[in-house]
Amino acid sequence: MPTNTNFATVASVLRVNSDVQYLDMDPKTFAPSLTMIKEAVEGKSYPKPLSGVFWVHIGGVISPEFPAVVDYCHGKGSTFGKIRPTPTEVNSKVNRRAT
């Protein structure tokens, strides 16, 4: 989770009695890099390995590494976008119908 985020994001993690570990972010993308995420998940750069990733887009900037991060998380068992469509997929379908 980036250090620059809204309390509601953190509150949802705390509500299920989980720990929050903040990740640094790349100054060009305003998001953690794939390398930072891998190191955190594997417990190399933080006290405990991560069990989940809560990605927050800052200021509408979407990191070019986001698809690679999603793929990496899917490889670790994430179901993001598999059970339900992602917000991007929903918006894409709505926008296609409107045109």
Secondary structure, 3 states (H helix, E strand, C coil): CECCCCHHHHHHHHHCCCCCCCECCECCCCECCHHHHHHHHCCCCCCCCCCCCCCCCCCCCCCCCHHHHHHHHHHCCCCCCCCCCCHHHHHHHHHHHHC
